[in-house]
């Protein structure tokens, strides 16, 4: 299966039976990111977290009103 990175437009080939290929086929909203871009984003995010100014906002949980 041919896939294209959403950031750098690099084309990679995945095995048809791999987990990632099945996920991309069955859920078209999931996007593919190559290892180079993924590592770069991970490294930059970890550097931002270490500065102490990074906040991860999570969705508010709604309480059941009984």
LINRA-V83426 format. One record per pair of residues at least 4 apart in sequence whose ideal C-beta (glycine too) atoms are under 6 Angstrom apart, sorted by the first residue. I is the first residue (numbers start at 1). J is the second residue. D is the distance in Angstrom with one decimal. If there is no record, write none. Layout:
I_J_D ; I_J_D
//
This chain:
1_14_4.9 ; 1_16_5.4 ; 1_21_4.7 ; 2_11_5.9 ; 2_13_5.8 ; 3_12_5.5 ; 3_14_5.7 ; 3_32_4.3 ; 4_11_5.3 ; 5_10_4.6 ; 5_33_5.7 ; 5_34_4.1 ; 5_37_5.8 ; 6_31_4.7 ; 7_37_4.5 ; 8_37_5.7 ; 10_34_5.1 ; 14_18_5.4 ; 14_20_5.9 ; 14_21_4.4 ; 16_21_5.7 ; 23_27_5.9 ; 23_30_5.7 ; 24_30_5.7 ; 33_37_5.0 ; 33_38_5.0 ; 48_54_4.4 ; 49_54_4.7
//
